Amino acid sequence: MYFAKKGMEEQVTQMMDTNVYACQSDSCNGWMREDFVTSDYNCPMCGNEMSQEVRELPKIKKDFQFYNR
Ligand SMILES: [Zn+2]
């Protein structure tokens, strides 16, 4: 039996520019998507300040409707 490679290719992840908040600490690589950021914009891992930036991230299936602008 052979597994069809075409089935795998259909699952290519769609990438998109996403607003994220990234931790300012050099020793921490914590970041969050804008949609899930904490109300005080502090890093969930170390509590440092985070700043907004744009990263190319895989589309999340459950957010599909929200990204469909
Ligand atoms: Zn941090």
N, CA, C, O and the ligand as a Tripos MOL2 file, in Angstrom:
@<TRIPOS>MOLECULE
protein
  277   275    70     0     0
PROTEIN
NO_CHARGES

@<TRIPOS>ATOM
      1 N           0.8430   -1.2130    0.0000 N.3       1 MET1
      2 CA          0.0000    0.0000    0.0000 C.3       1 MET1
      3 C           0.8700    1.2530    0.0000 C.2       1 MET1
      4 O           1.8550    1.3310    0.7340 O.2       1 MET1
      5 N           0.5130    2.2100   -0.8060 N.am      2 TYR2
      6 CA          1.2020    3.5020   -0.8450 C.3       2 TYR2
      7 C           0.2960    4.6140   -0.2920 C.2       2 TYR2
      8 O          -0.9110    4.6360   -0.5330 O.2       2 TYR2
      9 N           0.9030    5.5070    0.4370 N.am      3 PHE3
     10 CA          0.1460    6.6720    0.9020 C.3       3 PHE3
     11 C           0.2070    7.7700   -0.1640 C.2       3 PHE3
     12 O           1.2830    8.1010   -0.6630 O.2       3 PHE3
     13 N          -0.9010    8.3030   -0.4920 N.am      4 ALA4
     14 CA         -0.9480    9.3510   -1.5180 C.3       4 ALA4
     15 C          -0.3290   10.6390   -0.9980 C.2       4 ALA4
     16 O          -0.7420   11.1740    0.0310 O.2       4 ALA4
     17 N           0.6730   11.1280   -1.7310 N.am      5 LYS5
     18 CA          1.3330   12.3680   -1.3070 C.3       5 LYS5
     19 C           0.4260   13.5830   -1.5050 C.2       5 LYS5
     20 O           0.5620   14.5910   -0.8100 O.2       5 LYS5
     21 N          -0.4720   13.4780   -2.4330 N.am      6 LYS6
     22 CA         -1.3340   14.6260   -2.7140 C.3       6 LYS6
     23 C          -2.1560   15.0230   -1.4910 C.2       6 LYS6
     24 O          -2.4320   16.2030   -1.2730 O.2       6 LYS6
     25 N          -2.5410   14.0320   -0.7010 N.am      7 GLY7
     26 CA         -3.3230   14.3270    0.4900 C.3       7 GLY7
     27 C          -2.5700   15.2200    1.4470 C.2       7 GLY7
     28 O          -3.1670   16.0730    2.1030 O.2       7 GLY7
     29 N          -1.2370   15.0300    1.5360 N.am      8 MET8
     30 CA         -0.4260   15.8530    2.4190 C.3       8 MET8
     31 C          -0.3400   17.2870    1.9020 C.2       8 MET8
     32 O          -0.4050   18.2380    2.6810 O.2       8 MET8
     33 N          -0.1970   17.4340    0.6090 N.am      9 GLU9
     34 CA          0.0070   18.7580    0.0210 C.3       9 GLU9
     35 C          -1.2160   19.6590    0.1840 C.2       9 GLU9
     36 O          -1.0990   20.8850    0.1610 O.2       9 GLU9
     37 N          -2.3630   19.0590    0.3460 N.am     10 GLU10
     38 CA         -3.5730   19.8680    0.5070 C.3      10 GLU10
     39 C          -3.6360   20.5150    1.8850 C.2      10 GLU10
     40 O          -4.4220   21.4330    2.1180 O.2      10 GLU10
     41 N          -2.7910   20.0200    2.8030 N.am     11 GLN11
     42 CA         -2.8220   20.5620    4.1560 C.3      11 GLN11
     43 C          -1.7980   21.6700    4.3760 C.2      11 GLN11
     44 O          -1.4760   22.0010    5.5170 O.2      11 GLN11
     45 N          -1.2860   22.2420    3.2910 N.am     12 VAL12
     46 CA         -0.3170   23.3360    3.4100 C.3      12 VAL12
     47 C          -0.9070   24.4410    4.2730 C.2      12 VAL12
     48 O          -2.0330   24.8890    4.0580 O.2      12 VAL12
     49 N          -0.1330   24.8640    5.2400 N.am     13 THR13
     50 CA         -0.6040   25.8900    6.1680 C.3      13 THR13
     51 C          -0.5560   27.2530    5.5150 C.2      13 THR13
     52 O           0.4420   27.6310    4.9020 O.2      13 THR13
     53 N          -1.6140   27.9660    5.6480 N.am     14 GLN14
     54 CA         -1.6750   29.3100    5.1010 C.3      14 GLN14
     55 C          -1.0520   30.2860    6.0820 C.2      14 GLN14
     56 O          -1.4540   30.3570    7.2440 O.2      14 GLN14
     57 N          -0.0540   31.0490    5.6020 N.am     15 MET15
     58 CA          0.6070   32.0180    6.4690 C.3      15 MET15
     59 C          -0.0070   33.3920    6.2590 C.2      15 MET15
     60 O          -0.4450   33.7360    5.1610 O.2      15 MET15
     61 N          -0.0300   34.1590    7.3200 N.am     16 MET16
     62 CA         -0.5440   35.5180    7.1860 C.3      16 MET16
     63 C           0.1140   36.4570    8.1890 C.2      16 MET16
     64 O           0.5240   36.0400    9.2730 O.2      16 MET16
     65 N           0.2090   37.7300    7.8130 N.am     17 ASP17
     66 CA          0.7640   38.7270    8.7350 C.3      17 ASP17
     67 C          -0.1740   38.8880    9.9140 C.2      17 ASP17
     68 O          -1.3700   39.1290    9.7450 O.2      17 ASP17
     69 N           0.3790   38.7530   11.1080 N.am     18 THR18
     70 CA         -0.4340   38.7800   12.3140 C.3      18 THR18
     71 C           0.1520   39.7830   13.3020 C.2      18 THR18
     72 O           1.3630   39.8000   13.5250 O.2      18 THR18
     73 N          -0.6800   40.5990   13.8800 N.am     19 ASN19
     74 CA         -0.2240   41.4980   14.9410 C.3      19 ASN19
     75 C           0.0340   40.7040   16.2040 C.2      19 ASN19
     76 O          -0.8370   39.9800   16.6850 O.2      19 ASN19
     77 N           1.2480   40.8440   16.7410 N.am     20 VAL20
     78 CA          1.5930   40.1480   17.9780 C.3      20 VAL20
     79 C           2.2310   41.1470   18.9380 C.2      20 VAL20
     80 O           2.6730   42.2210   18.5300 O.2      20 VAL20
     81 N           2.2740   40.7880   20.1950 N.am     21 TYR21
     82 CA          3.0210   41.5530   21.1840 C.3      21 TYR21
     83 C           4.1700   40.6830   21.6560 C.2      21 TYR21
     84 O           3.9640   39.5790   22.1600 O.2      21 TYR21
     85 N           5.4010   41.1990   21.4860 N.am     22 ALA22
     86 CA          6.5850   40.4270   21.8320 C.3      22 ALA22
     87 C           7.2600   41.0220   23.0560 C.2      22 ALA22
     88 O           7.2910   42.2410   23.2320 O.2      22 ALA22
     89 N           7.7970   40.1570   23.8950 N.am     23 CYS23
     90 CA          8.4400   40.5690   25.1370 C.3      23 CYS23
     91 C           9.7080   41.3650   24.8460 C.2      23 CYS23
     92 O          10.4560   41.0440   23.9230 O.2      23 CYS23
     93 N           9.9420   42.4060   25.6430 N.am     24 GLN24
     94 CA         11.1110   43.2620   25.4470 C.3      24 GLN24
     95 C          12.3520   42.7110   26.1260 C.2      24 GLN24
     96 O          13.4530   43.2010   25.8780 O.2      24 GLN24
     97 N          12.2030   41.7150   26.9680 N.am     25 SER25
     98 CA         13.3430   41.1760   27.6950 C.3      25 SER25
     99 C          14.2250   40.3370   26.7770 C.2      25 SER25
    100 O          13.7300   39.5350   25.9860 O.2      25 SER25
    101 N          15.5560   40.5340   26.8940 N.am     26 ASP26
    102 CA         16.4830   39.7790   26.0640 C.3      26 ASP26
    103 C          16.5140   38.3030   26.4360 C.2      26 ASP26
    104 O          16.8060   37.4470   25.6000 O.2      26 ASP26
    105 N          16.2090   38.0140   27.6970 N.am     27 SER27
    106 CA         16.3110   36.6360   28.1730 C.3      27 SER27
    107 C          14.9800   35.8900   28.0570 C.2      27 SER27
    108 O          14.8480   34.7700   28.5520 O.2      27 SER27
    109 N          14.0130   36.5010   27.4150 N.am     28 CYS28
    110 CA         12.6960   35.8800   27.2980 C.3      28 CYS28
    111 C          12.2160   36.0010   25.8640 C.2      28 CYS28
    112 O          12.3420   37.0580   25.2460 O.2      28 CYS28
    113 N          11.6730   34.9350   25.3460 N.am     29 ASN29
    114 CA         11.1480   35.0220   23.9860 C.3      29 ASN29
    115 C           9.6310   34.8650   23.9630 C.2      29 ASN29
    116 O           9.0510   34.3490   23.0070 O.2      29 ASN29
    117 N           9.0120   35.3240   25.0400 N.am     30 GLY30
    118 CA          7.5540   35.2420   25.1060 C.3      30 GLY30
    119 C           6.8820   36.2260   24.1640 C.2      30 GLY30
    120 O           7.3650   37.3400   23.9590 O.2      30 GLY30
    121 N           5.7890   35.8090   23.6100 N.am     31 TRP31
    122 CA          4.9930   36.7090   22.7750 C.3      31 TRP31
    123 C           3.5780   36.1660   22.7060 C.2      31 TRP31
    124 O           3.3350   34.9930   22.9900 O.2      31 TRP31
    125 N           2.6480   37.0300   22.3270 N.am     32 MET32
    126 CA          1.2560   36.6070   22.2020 C.3      32 MET32
    127 C           0.6370   37.2160   20.9620 C.2      32 MET32
    128 O           0.9950   38.3160   20.5430 O.2      32 MET32
    129 N          -0.2850   36.4940   20.3920 N.am     33 ARG33
    130 CA         -1.0860   37.1060   19.3350 C.3      33 ARG33
    131 C          -1.9220   38.2360   19.9300 C.2      33 ARG33
    132 O          -2.3320   38.1800   21.0900 O.2      33 ARG33
    133 N          -2.1620   39.2470   19.1300 N.am     34 GLU34
    134 CA         -2.9260   40.3960   19.5990 C.3      34 GLU34
    135 C          -4.2830   39.9600   20.1540 C.2      34 GLU34
    136 O          -4.7820   40.5320   21.1220 O.2      34 GLU34
    137 N          -4.8590   38.9600   19.5390 N.am     35 ASP35
    138 CA         -6.1880   38.5020   19.9640 C.3      35 ASP35
    139 C          -6.1870   37.9390   21.3770 C.2      35 ASP35
    140 O          -7.2130   37.9480   22.0560 O.2      35 ASP35
    141 N          -5.0250   37.4470   21.8190 N.am     36 PHE36
    142 CA         -4.9690   36.7540   23.1080 C.3      36 PHE36
    143 C          -4.1430   37.5190   24.1370 C.2      36 PHE36
    144 O          -3.8500   37.0040   25.2160 O.2      36 PHE36
    145 N          -3.7730   38.7440   23.7970 N.am     37 VAL37
    146 CA         -2.8610   39.4780   24.6720 C.3      37 VAL37
    147 C          -3.5520   39.7940   26.0070 C.2      37 VAL37
    148 O          -4.7700   39.9550   26.0740 O.2      37 VAL37
    149 N          -2.7380   39.8760   27.0620 N.am     38 THR38
    150 CA         -3.2990   40.1800   28.3720 C.3      38 THR38
    151 C          -3.7310   41.6460   28.4210 C.2      38 THR38
    152 O          -3.2440   42.4620   27.6380 O.2      38 THR38
    153 N          -4.6240   41.9750   29.3200 N.am     39 SER39
    154 CA         -5.2200   43.3110   29.3410 C.3      39 SER39
    155 C          -4.1990   44.3900   29.6710 C.2      39 SER39
    156 O          -4.3870   45.5450   29.2900 O.2      39 SER39
    157 N          -3.1220   44.0440   30.3710 N.am     40 ASP40
    158 CA         -2.1120   45.0410   30.7080 C.3      40 ASP40
    159 C          -0.9110   44.9950   29.7610 C.2      40 ASP40
    160 O           0.0680   45.7090   29.9810 O.2      40 ASP40
    161 N          -0.9660   44.1780   28.7250 N.am     41 TYR41
    162 CA          0.0840   44.0670   27.7120 C.3      41 TYR41
    163 C           1.4300   43.6610   28.3050 C.2      41 TYR41
    164 O           2.4780   44.0110   27.7630 O.2      41 TYR41
    165 N           1.4050   42.9350   29.4000 N.am     42 ASN42
    166 CA          2.6470   42.4350   29.9660 C.3      42 ASN42
    167 C           2.8710   40.9850   29.5520 C.2      42 ASN42
    168 O           1.9340   40.2320   29.2890 O.2      42 ASN42
    169 N           4.1430   40.6280   29.5060 N.am     43 CYS43
    170 CA          4.4980   39.2770   29.0880 C.3      43 CYS43
    171 C           3.9110   38.2420   30.0460 C.2      43 CYS43
    172 O           4.0790   38.3690   31.2590 O.2      43 CYS43
    173 N           3.2330   37.2310   29.5310 N.am     44 PRO44
    174 CA          2.6550   36.1900   30.3900 C.3      44 PRO44
    175 C           3.7110   35.2970   31.0280 C.2      44 PRO44
    176 O           3.4250   34.5780   31.9850 O.2      44 PRO44
    177 N           4.9400   35.3420   30.4960 N.am     45 MET45
    178 CA          5.9900   34.4500   31.0020 C.3      45 MET45
    179 C           6.8500   35.1120   32.0680 C.2      45 MET45
    180 O           7.2230   34.4680   33.0490 O.2      45 MET45
    181 N           7.1770   36.4180   31.8850 N.am     46 CYS46
    182 CA          8.0880   37.0660   32.8220 C.3      46 CYS46
    183 C           7.5440   38.3800   33.3560 C.2      46 CYS46
    184 O           8.1230   38.9410   34.2870 O.2      46 CYS46
    185 N           6.4590   38.8870   32.8060 N.am     47 GLY47
    186 CA          5.8450   40.1040   33.3210 C.3      47 GLY47
    187 C           6.4300   41.3870   32.7560 C.2      47 GLY47
    188 O           6.0000   42.4810   33.1220 O.2      47 GLY47
    189 N           7.4160   41.2590   31.8610 N.am     48 ASN48
    190 CA          8.0110   42.4390   31.2500 C.3      48 ASN48
    191 C           7.0580   43.0930   30.2600 C.2      48 ASN48
    192 O           6.0380   42.5210   29.8750 O.2      48 ASN48
    193 N           7.4170   44.3010   29.8630 N.am     49 GLU49
    194 CA          6.6360   44.9970   28.8560 C.3      49 GLU49
    195 C           6.7550   44.2960   27.5080 C.2      49 GLU49
    196 O           7.7830   43.7000   27.1860 O.2      49 GLU49
    197 N           5.7010   44.3790   26.7440 N.am     50 MET50
    198 CA          5.7440   43.8300   25.3940 C.3      50 MET50
    199 C           5.4650   44.9540   24.4080 C.2      50 MET50
    200 O           4.7990   45.9350   24.7390 O.2      50 MET50
    201 N           5.9800   44.8020   23.1970 N.am     51 SER51
    202 CA          5.7180   45.7980   22.1680 C.3      51 SER51
    203 C           5.1030   45.1180   20.9480 C.2      51 SER51
    204 O           5.3480   43.9430   20.6780 O.2      51 SER51
    205 N           4.3140   45.8750   20.2350 N.am     52 GLN52
    206 CA          3.6050   45.3020   19.1030 C.3      52 GLN52
    207 C           4.5300   45.1390   17.9050 C.2      52 GLN52
    208 O           5.3570   46.0040   17.6190 O.2      52 GLN52
    209 N           4.3810   44.0470   17.2290 N.am     53 GLU53
    210 CA          5.0770   43.8440   15.9700 C.3      53 GLU53
    211 C           4.2480   42.9280   15.0970 C.2      53 GLU53
    212 O           3.2590   42.3450   15.5410 O.2      53 GLU53
    213 N           4.6680   42.8090   13.8440 N.am     54 VAL54
    214 CA          3.9260   41.9610   12.9150 C.3      54 VAL54
    215 C           4.7820   40.7600   12.5690 C.2      54 VAL54
    216 O           5.9430   40.8930   12.1820 O.2      54 VAL54
    217 N           4.1920   39.5860   12.7130 N.am     55 ARG55
    218 CA          4.8980   38.3600   12.3460 C.3      55 ARG55
    219 C           4.0360   37.5650   11.3860 C.2      55 ARG55
    220 O           2.8080   37.6450   11.3930 O.2      55 ARG55
    221 N           4.7290   36.7930   10.5590 N.am     56 GLU56
    222 CA          4.0150   35.9100    9.6500 C.3      56 GLU56
    223 C           3.7630   34.5970   10.3720 C.2      56 GLU56
    224 O           4.7000   33.8610   10.6810 O.2      56 GLU56
    225 N           2.5080   34.3080   10.6360 N.am     57 LEU57
    226 CA          2.1510   33.1390   11.4240 C.3      57 LEU57
    227 C           1.1270   32.2970   10.6860 C.2      57 LEU57
    228 O           0.3760   32.7910    9.8450 O.2      57 LEU57
    229 N           1.1130   31.0030   11.0230 N.am     58 PRO58
    230 CA          0.0960   30.1540   10.4150 C.3      58 PRO58
    231 C          -1.2920   30.5700   10.8670 C.2      58 PRO58
    232 O          -1.5240   30.9060   12.0280 O.2      58 PRO58
    233 N          -2.1790   30.5340    9.9330 N.am     59 LYS59
    234 CA         -3.5620   30.8460   10.2300 C.3      59 LYS59
    235 C          -4.1270   29.8200   11.2080 C.2      59 LYS59
    236 O          -3.8880   28.6200   11.0690 O.2      59 LYS59
    237 N          -4.8640   30.2930   12.1810 N.am     60 ILE60
    238 CA         -5.5080   29.3840   13.1270 C.3      60 ILE60
    239 C          -6.9080   29.0750   12.6280 C.2      60 ILE60
    240 O          -7.6880   29.9630   12.2830 O.2      60 ILE60
    241 N          -7.1910   27.8020   12.6030 N.am     61 LYS61
    242 CA         -8.4770   27.4010   12.0330 C.3      61 LYS61
    243 C          -9.6570   27.9940   12.7960 C.2      61 LYS61
    244 O         -10.6270   28.4500   12.1920 O.2      61 LYS61
    245 N          -9.5710   27.9850   14.1240 N.am     62 LYS62
    246 CA        -10.7360   28.4170   14.8820 C.3      62 LYS62
    247 C         -10.9570   29.9230   14.7900 C.2      62 LYS62
    248 O         -12.0230   30.4240   15.1470 O.2      62 LYS62
    249 N          -9.9250   30.6530   14.3000 N.am     63 ASP63
    250 CA        -10.0860   32.0970   14.1360 C.3      63 ASP63
    251 C         -10.4700   32.4710   12.7140 C.2      63 ASP63
    252 O         -10.4940   33.6450   12.3470 O.2      63 ASP63
    253 N         -10.7620   31.4720   11.9390 N.am     64 PHE64
    254 CA        -10.9800   31.6840   10.5150 C.3      64 PHE64
    255 C         -11.9720   32.8140   10.2470 C.2      64 PHE64
    256 O         -11.7340   33.6640    9.3900 O.2      64 PHE64
    257 N         -13.0510   32.8210   10.9600 N.am     65 GLN65
    258 CA        -14.0990   33.8160   10.6950 C.3      65 GLN65
    259 C         -13.6200   35.2230   11.0180 C.2      65 GLN65
    260 O         -13.9910   36.1760   10.3320 O.2      65 GLN65
    261 N         -12.7950   35.3640   12.0610 N.am     66 PHE66
    262 CA        -12.3540   36.6910   12.4770 C.3      66 PHE66
    263 C         -11.3590   37.2740   11.4860 C.2      66 PHE66
    264 O         -11.2920   38.4910   11.3130 O.2      66 PHE66
    265 N         -10.5870   36.4120   10.8350 N.am     67 TYR67
    266 CA         -9.5870   36.9060    9.9090 C.3      67 TYR67
    267 C         -10.1630   37.1440    8.5280 C.2      67 TYR67
    268 O          -9.4960   37.6950    7.6520 O.2      67 TYR67
    269 N         -11.3580   36.7420    8.3460 N.am     68 ASN68
    270 CA        -11.9660   36.8570    7.0160 C.3      68 ASN68
    271 C         -12.5270   38.2560    6.8190 C.2      68 ASN68
    272 O         -13.7410   38.4630    6.8140 O.2      68 ASN68
    273 N         -11.6080   39.2230    6.6540 N.am     69 ARG69
    274 CA        -12.0530   40.6030    6.5580 C.3      69 ARG69
    275 C         -12.6020   40.9190    5.1970 C.2      69 ARG69
    276 O         -13.0230   42.0490    4.9480 O.2      69 ARG69
    277 ZN          8.8440   37.8580   28.8020 Zn       70 ZN70
@<TRIPOS>BOND
     1     1     2 1
     2     2     3 1
     3     3     4 2
     4     3     5 am
     5     5     6 1
     6     6     7 1
     7     7     8 2
     8     7     9 am
     9     9    10 1
    10    10    11 1
    11    11    12 2
    12    11    13 am
    13    13    14 1
    14    14    15 1
    15    15    16 2
    16    15    17 am
    17    17    18 1
    18    18    19 1
    19    19    20 2
    20    19    21 am
    21    21    22 1
    22    22    23 1
    23    23    24 2
    24    23    25 am
    25    25    26 1
    26    26    27 1
    27    27    28 2
    28    27    29 am
    29    29    30 1
    30    30    31 1
    31    31    32 2
    32    31    33 am
    33    33    34 1
    34    34    35 1
    35    35    36 2
    36    35    37 am
    37    37    38 1
    38    38    39 1
    39    39    40 2
    40    39    41 am
    41    41    42 1
    42    42    43 1
    43    43    44 2
    44    43    45 am
    45    45    46 1
    46    46    47 1
    47    47    48 2
    48    47    49 am
    49    49    50 1
    50    50    51 1
    51    51    52 2
    52    51    53 am
    53    53    54 1
    54    54    55 1
    55    55    56 2
    56    55    57 am
    57    57    58 1
    58    58    59 1
    59    59    60 2
    60    59    61 am
    61    61    62 1
    62    62    63 1
    63    63    64 2
    64    63    65 am
    65    65    66 1
    66    66    67 1
    67    67    68 2
    68    67    69 am
    69    69    70 1
    70    70    71 1
    71    71    72 2
    72    71    73 am
    73    73    74 1
    74    74    75 1
    75    75    76 2
    76    75    77 am
    77    77    78 1
    78    78    79 1
    79    79    80 2
    80    79    81 am
    81    81    82 1
    82    82    83 1
    83    83    84 2
    84    83    85 am
    85    85    86 1
    86    86    87 1
    87    87    88 2
    88    87    89 am
    89    89    90 1
    90    90    91 1
    91    91    92 2
    92    91    93 am
    93    93    94 1
    94    94    95 1
    95    95    96 2
    96    95    97 am
    97    97    98 1
    98    98    99 1
    99    99   100 2
   100    99   101 am
   101   101   102 1
   102   102   103 1
   103   103   104 2
   104   103   105 am
   105   105   106 1
   106   106   107 1
   107   107   108 2
   108   107   109 am
   109   109   110 1
   110   110   111 1
   111   111   112 2
   112   111   113 am
   113   113   114 1
   114   114   115 1
   115   115   116 2
   116   115   117 am
   117   117   118 1
   118   118   119 1
   119   119   120 2
   120   119   121 am
   121   121   122 1
   122   122   123 1
   123   123   124 2
   124   123   125 am
   125   125   126 1
   126   126   127 1
   127   127   128 2
   128   127   129 am
   129   129   130 1
   130   130   131 1
   131   131   132 2
   132   131   133 am
   133   133   134 1
   134   134   135 1
   135   135   136 2
   136   135   137 am
   137   137   138 1
   138   138   139 1
   139   139   140 2
   140   139   141 am
   141   141   142 1
   142   142   143 1
   143   143   144 2
   144   143   145 am
   145   145   146 1
   146   146   147 1
   147   147   148 2
   148   147   149 am
   149   149   150 1
   150   150   151 1
   151   151   152 2
   152   151   153 am
   153   153   154 1
   154   154   155 1
   155   155   156 2
   156   155   157 am
   157   157   158 1
   158   158   159 1
   159   159   160 2
   160   159   161 am
   161   161   162 1
   162   162   163 1
   163   163   164 2
   164   163   165 am
   165   165   166 1
   166   166   167 1
   167   167   168 2
   168   167   169 am
   169   169   170 1
   170   170   171 1
   171   171   172 2
   172   171   173 am
   173   173   174 1
   174   174   175 1
   175   175   176 2
   176   175   177 am
   177   177   178 1
   178   178   179 1
   179   179   180 2
   180   179   181 am
   181   181   182 1
   182   182   183 1
   183   183   184 2
   184   183   185 am
   185   185   186 1
   186   186   187 1
   187   187   188 2
   188   187   189 am
   189   189   190 1
   190   190   191 1
   191   191   192 2
   192   191   193 am
   193   193   194 1
   194   194   195 1
   195   195   196 2
   196   195   197 am
   197   197   198 1
   198   198   199 1
   199   199   200 2
   200   199   201 am
   201   201   202 1
   202   202   203 1
   203   203   204 2
   204   203   205 am
   205   205   206 1
   206   206   207 1
   207   207   208 2
   208   207   209 am
   209   209   210 1
   210   210   211 1
   211   211   212 2
   212   211   213 am
   213   213   214 1
   214   214   215 1
   215   215   216 2
   216   215   217 am
   217   217   218 1
   218   218   219 1
   219   219   220 2
   220   219   221 am
   221   221   222 1
   222   222   223 1
   223   223   224 2
   224   223   225 am
   225   225   226 1
   226   226   227 1
   227   227   228 2
   228   227   229 am
   229   229   230 1
   230   230   231 1
   231   231   232 2
   232   231   233 am
   233   233   234 1
   234   234   235 1
   235   235   236 2
   236   235   237 am
   237   237   238 1
   238   238   239 1
   239   239   240 2
   240   239   241 am
   241   241   242 1
   242   242   243 1
   243   243   244 2
   244   243   245 am
   245   245   246 1
   246   246   247 1
   247   247   248 2
   248   247   249 am
   249   249   250 1
   250   250   251 1
   251   251   252 2
   252   251   253 am
   253   253   254 1
   254   254   255 1
   255   255   256 2
   256   255   257 am
   257   257   258 1
   258   258   259 1
   259   259   260 2
   260   259   261 am
   261   261   262 1
   262   262   263 1
   263   263   264 2
   264   263   265 am
   265   265   266 1
   266   266   267 1
   267   267   268 2
   268   267   269 am
   269   269   270 1
   270   270   271 1
   271   271   272 2
   272   271   273 am
   273   273   274 1
   274   274   275 1
   275   275   276 2
@<TRIPOS>SUBSTRUCTURE
     1 MET1         2 RESIDUE 1 A MET
     2 TYR2         6 RESIDUE 1 A TYR
     3 PHE3        10 RESIDUE 1 A PHE
     4 ALA4        14 RESIDUE 1 A ALA
     5 LYS5        18 RESIDUE 1 A LYS
     6 LYS6        22 RESIDUE 1 A LYS
     7 GLY7        26 RESIDUE 1 A GLY
     8 MET8        30 RESIDUE 1 A MET
     9 GLU9        34 RESIDUE 1 A GLU
    10 GLU10       38 RESIDUE 1 A GLU
    11 GLN11       42 RESIDUE 1 A GLN
    12 VAL12       46 RESIDUE 1 A VAL
    13 THR13       50 RESIDUE 1 A THR
    14 GLN14       54 RESIDUE 1 A GLN
    15 MET15       58 RESIDUE 1 A MET
    16 MET16       62 RESIDUE 1 A MET
    17 ASP17       66 RESIDUE 1 A ASP
    18 THR18       70 RESIDUE 1 A THR
    19 ASN19       74 RESIDUE 1 A ASN
    20 VAL20       78 RESIDUE 1 A VAL
    21 TYR21       82 RESIDUE 1 A TYR
    22 ALA22       86 RESIDUE 1 A ALA
    23 CYS23       90 RESIDUE 1 A CYS
    24 GLN24       94 RESIDUE 1 A GLN
    25 SER25       98 RESIDUE 1 A SER
    26 ASP26      102 RESIDUE 1 A ASP
    27 SER27      106 RESIDUE 1 A SER
    28 CYS28      110 RESIDUE 1 A CYS
    29 ASN29      114 RESIDUE 1 A ASN
    30 GLY30      118 RESIDUE 1 A GLY
    31 TRP31      122 RESIDUE 1 A TRP
    32 MET32      126 RESIDUE 1 A MET
    33 ARG33      130 RESIDUE 1 A ARG
    34 GLU34      134 RESIDUE 1 A GLU
    35 ASP35      138 RESIDUE 1 A ASP
    36 PHE36      142 RESIDUE 1 A PHE
    37 VAL37      146 RESIDUE 1 A VAL
    38 THR38      150 RESIDUE 1 A THR
    39 SER39      154 RESIDUE 1 A SER
    40 ASP40      158 RESIDUE 1 A ASP
    41 TYR41      162 RESIDUE 1 A TYR
    42 ASN42      166 RESIDUE 1 A ASN
    43 CYS43      170 RESIDUE 1 A CYS
    44 PRO44      174 RESIDUE 1 A PRO
    45 MET45      178 RESIDUE 1 A MET
    46 CYS46      182 RESIDUE 1 A CYS
    47 GLY47      186 RESIDUE 1 A GLY
    48 ASN48      190 RESIDUE 1 A ASN
    49 GLU49      194 RESIDUE 1 A GLU
    50 MET50      198 RESIDUE 1 A MET
    51 SER51      202 RESIDUE 1 A SER
    52 GLN52      206 RESIDUE 1 A GLN
    53 GLU53      210 RESIDUE 1 A GLU
    54 VAL54      214 RESIDUE 1 A VAL
    55 ARG55      218 RESIDUE 1 A ARG
    56 GLU56      222 RESIDUE 1 A GLU
    57 LEU57      226 RESIDUE 1 A LEU
    58 PRO58      230 RESIDUE 1 A PRO
    59 LYS59      234 RESIDUE 1 A LYS
    60 ILE60      238 RESIDUE 1 A ILE
    61 LYS61      242 RESIDUE 1 A LYS
    62 LYS62      246 RESIDUE 1 A LYS
    63 ASP63      250 RESIDUE 1 A ASP
    64 PHE64      254 RESIDUE 1 A PHE
    65 GLN65      258 RESIDUE 1 A GLN
    66 PHE66      262 RESIDUE 1 A PHE
    67 TYR67      266 RESIDUE 1 A TYR
    68 ASN68      270 RESIDUE 1 A ASN
    69 ARG69      274 RESIDUE 1 A ARG
    70 ZN70       277 GROUP 0 **** ****
